[in-house]
């Protein structure tokens, strides 16, 4: 039997129809890459490896960020390097590099993924008010006159109001390298400072650290601090006061804490007696304000303020309930610093931040 030749009907070539696909080898991208960035770090610049392009199809490249978590942006051209800006802890993204032919068709895509680790969780202390290293003379600067004295003062960015509390005012009142130094007496030369923390603290756990040193003796209280909702001198409803050198009578081995119901009555009174003489021994207190309660602690022997936010050596036998033992957070944004006798005072206010 004769053999019947078989022709490709489209080309006329023998051997049957030609296979489809148009011929040639398509480009292939370099292998996918990734980078894991530690918290606090920045993504490294990325340069892609060469694409395989046997037939010279690739005409240009186009970079795009996809699956972006955060606000990262990218800049660069060609195969790179591509640099990244605006990344933060916890961010992630994918850089896709498309290879385009002369008609701007995507013929291959390279991929680079980046993941920036989230910051480790934990707690930190941040200042609501701090004066370390600060120097400022209340008697020569600021005040209503602008040349010192009673009235408003701005110290290290924080707002104070100074009153002489009906007296002629102290002989000296100044921050010297972070230490508030007062020279005066209870009879005629008092200084009453009120610090405004400048923010609503009703839902912020915070601690008031304070120390006294070189405290003068008095026939009554030598020094008082108050944590209060009000910005005028004196005790009022909802005010914690600490009276140094007093337990109902003058006593240089005592501190009395009390939560005021009014200017002359008190919900809570707690006395600490038997201290080493506070006129000769540095004495520290820490008042942790937490919602509807204040935990007070104290120690002696150093005037340096604590930095870790911890309770000091001895805590009061019970916490001080804010108000009439009603656990309702209050906006106690005012720290009253009432200098009656000579004293050097250090203080700051630190808030607890949970991340």
RASUL-V405417 format. One record per residue. RES is the residue in one letter. NEAR is the number of other C-alpha atoms within 8 Angstrom. D_FIRST is the distance of its C-alpha to the first C-alpha in Angstrom with 2 decimals. Layout:
res/near/d_first
RES/NEAR/D_FIRST
RES/NEAR/D_FIRST
//
This chain:
res/near/d_first
X/2/0.00
X/3/3.75
X/4/6.43
X/4/9.07
X/6/12.41
X/7/15.19
X/11/18.61
X/12/22.02
X/7/23.30
X/5/26.85
X/6/26.48
X/7/23.27
X/8/22.52
X/8/19.11
X/8/18.74
X/8/19.76
X/8/23.28
X/5/26.22
X/4/28.66
X/5/31.91
X/4/35.54
X/4/36.33
X/5/36.52
X/5/39.79
X/7/42.03
X/9/44.79
X/13/48.41
X/9/49.94
X/10/53.69
X/10/55.97
X/6/56.71
X/7/59.12
X/7/62.78
X/7/66.01
X/9/69.75
X/8/72.46
X/11/75.81
X/7/79.07
X/11/81.65
X/7/83.72
X/8/81.03
X/8/78.85
X/10/75.06
X/6/73.99
X/8/72.33
X/8/68.53
X/8/66.22
X/9/62.50
X/6/60.13
X/7/57.46
X/8/54.34
X/8/50.98
X/11/49.45
X/8/46.71
X/8/45.83
X/6/49.45
X/10/49.20
X/11/52.75
X/9/55.29
X/9/58.36
X/11/59.81
X/10/61.70
X/9/63.96
X/7/64.92
X/11/67.15
X/8/65.95
X/7/67.36
X/11/70.79
X/9/73.78
X/9/76.88
X/8/77.45
X/12/75.53
X/9/74.38
X/9/72.18
X/7/72.19
X/8/69.94
X/10/66.89
X/7/63.65
X/9/63.01
X/9/66.76
X/10/69.27
X/11/69.83
X/10/73.34
X/12/74.66
X/7/77.95
X/7/79.81
X/13/78.53
X/9/80.87
X/11/80.97
X/12/78.53
X/15/76.17
X/12/72.39
X/13/69.55
X/12/66.02
X/11/65.30
X/12/61.80
X/11/60.57
X/12/57.69
X/13/55.58
X/15/54.78
X/12/52.27
X/9/53.31
X/5/53.01
X/6/55.30
X/7/52.56
X/9/53.12
X/11/50.42
X/10/52.16
X/11/55.47
X/12/57.78
X/11/60.37
X/11/63.87
X/11/66.02
X/12/69.82
X/11/72.24
X/17/76.01
X/11/77.93
X/8/80.63
X/8/84.20
X/6/85.58
X/6/87.69
X/6/91.39
X/8/94.78
X/7/96.63
X/10/100.05
X/8/100.42
X/9/103.76
X/9/105.37
X/9/108.29
X/9/109.02
X/10/111.60
X/7/110.96
X/8/112.35
X/11/113.64
X/9/117.03
X/9/118.76
X/10/122.46
X/12/123.21
X/10/126.71
X/8/125.73
X/12/122.32
X/14/121.01
X/15/122.96
X/10/124.28
X/8/126.17
X/7/123.27
X/10/125.55
X/13/125.43
X/13/127.10
X/10/126.43
X/11/123.38
X/11/119.63
X/12/118.12
X/9/114.55
X/8/113.93
X/7/110.55
X/5/109.02
X/11/110.74
X/12/113.46
X/12/116.94
X/12/120.09
X/14/123.41
X/11/126.67
X/13/129.99
X/9/130.71
X/5/134.13
X/9/135.28
X/8/135.71
X/11/132.46
X/13/131.71
X/8/132.81
X/9/129.23
X/13/125.83
X/13/122.74
X/12/119.40
X/11/119.71
X/8/116.42
X/11/115.26
X/14/118.56
X/11/120.65
X/13/124.24
X/15/127.11
X/11/130.80
X/15/133.08
X/11/135.01
X/10/135.03
X/6/138.33
X/9/137.70
X/14/134.48
X/18/131.39
X/15/127.77
X/13/125.36
X/11/121.74
X/14/119.00
X/12/115.39
X/11/112.79
X/11/109.37
X/7/107.88
X/5/105.36
X/8/105.25
X/10/105.34
X/9/105.51
X/7/102.05
X/9/102.07
X/11/103.21
X/11/105.42
X/12/108.16
X/12/111.40
X/13/112.42
X/12/116.00
X/14/118.51
X/13/122.18
X/14/124.17
X/11/127.75
X/14/128.73
X/9/132.36
X/9/134.53
X/10/135.78
X/5/138.25
X/9/135.26
X/12/131.57
X/16/130.59
X/13/127.03
X/14/124.81
X/11/121.15
X/12/119.66
X/12/116.13
X/13/116.45
X/11/115.01
X/7/117.88
X/8/118.59
X/5/122.39
X/9/124.77
X/5/125.96
X/11/124.70
X/10/123.30
X/9/121.35
X/12/118.12
X/14/119.10
X/11/118.88
X/13/121.76
X/11/122.55
X/13/126.21
X/13/126.92
X/18/130.33
X/15/131.20
X/12/131.30
X/4/133.79
X/6/136.17
X/11/135.65
X/9/133.99
X/11/132.22
X/11/130.30
X/15/128.66
X/13/125.92
X/14/125.82
X/12/122.67
X/13/122.93
X/16/120.80
X/18/122.90
X/14/123.30
X/10/125.60
X/9/127.72
X/7/130.07
X/7/128.29
X/10/125.42
X/11/122.73
X/10/122.16
X/9/124.51
X/8/123.63
X/9/125.89
X/10/125.15
X/8/128.30
X/6/129.14
X/8/127.02
X/7/128.07
X/8/130.22
X/15/127.82
X/11/130.14
X/8/129.56
X/12/126.09
X/14/122.79
X/14/121.42
X/14/117.93
X/12/116.60
X/13/113.12
X/11/112.73
X/12/109.26
X/12/108.84
X/11/106.21
X/13/105.98
X/13/109.13
X/11/110.70
X/13/111.95
X/13/111.99
X/13/114.71
X/13/115.05
X/13/117.25
X/10/118.15
X/10/120.61
X/7/120.84
X/8/118.48
X/12/118.24
X/6/114.62
X/10/112.39
X/7/109.59
X/4/106.04
X/5/104.00
X/8/105.18
X/5/106.37
X/11/109.46
X/10/112.43
X/7/114.47
X/8/116.31
X/11/115.34
X/10/117.80
X/4/118.24
X/6/116.53
X/9/114.38
X/11/115.98
X/13/114.79
X/15/114.20
X/12/116.57
X/7/118.09
X/8/115.54
X/8/112.91
X/9/109.52
X/7/108.70
X/10/107.46
X/10/109.75
X/8/109.32
X/11/111.71
X/13/110.86
X/13/114.36
X/12/115.83
X/14/119.62
X/11/121.20
X/11/124.98
X/14/127.03
X/14/130.63
X/16/131.75
X/13/130.52
X/14/126.97
X/12/123.74
X/11/120.71
X/13/117.01
X/11/114.52
X/12/110.96
X/12/108.79
X/13/105.25
X/12/102.64
X/11/100.02
X/8/96.41
X/7/93.64
X/6/90.10
//
